[in-house]
Amino acid sequence: MSKIVIDDLSKQFIKRDKYIQAVEQITLTINQGEFVCLLGPSGCGKTTLLRILADLEKPTNGSVHIQQNDKKKPLQSMVFQENGIIPWLSVEDNVAFGLKMRHLPKNYIRERTDYYLEKVGLTQFKHLYPKELSGGMKQRVSIARAFANDPEILLMDEPFAALDEQNKFILQEELLSIWQETKKTVLFITHSIDEALLLSDRILLMSAQPGRIIQDIHINTERPRSIEQVRSDSTMTQTFLDVWEHLQNEVKKARLK
């Protein structure tokens, strides 16, 4: 079933009296429960597309439709590249924040909060404040809060980009574990080909600015996957090389503009 339908979407910005075309003529369907990664050169409009889906930006042309199956749930939650947690709230209160804003029953809020704190390994740190946490722990809080709020879709903008490799692998595994349990529809921005191959059902390759979807790659390798499998499987290796070549070509095009 179609969850996100984007039809002929374009977005322009005005900067210093000039029109900047961020994304152009994007037509795309994402199905219920799919994990989709957006991959493309820097500045190609990936974040702009995500912000439009999050209703933080309005498209210049075209349309976006997100199928809402439960009017009581929020339509989307977004996890940002920089940690977006609230500095004056504890870990526990950060995770519970969206639920409290919806004025849900206290017992339900406590149950959901405790469950996702345990899923991301933060139960023993729930009374700490953001200033007392590492970067990886802050991103755990962001992920727990997003899933606890039970949105229709989850939008993630390079949430692990600033982490070291070990923390990144741990959080990728935790994210996949929660996703496989909830089957949320996820749109995930990354610059890492390995990360896209590990996480996604589909990889959408974007062109240099103005961003367009120029290839839709389906990843058919069975789950669960490991990073070792991604790096050793011959099919995955060929996909990696194809994506790498695409990115190199698009970066060259961007430099010639």
ABEGO torsion letter per residue (X at the ends): XBABBBBGBBBBBBBGGBBBBABBGBBBBBBBGBBBBBBBBBGAGAAAAAAAAAGABBBABEBBBBBBABAABBABBBBBABBABBAABBAAAAAAAAAAAAGBBAAAAAAAAAAAAAAAGAAAAAABBAAABBAAAAAAAAAAAAAAAGBABBBBBGAAAABBAAAAAAAAAAAAAAAAAAGBBBBBBBABAAAAAAABABBBBBBBOBBBBABBBBBABBOBBBAAAAAABAAAAAAAAAAAAAAAAAAAAAAAX
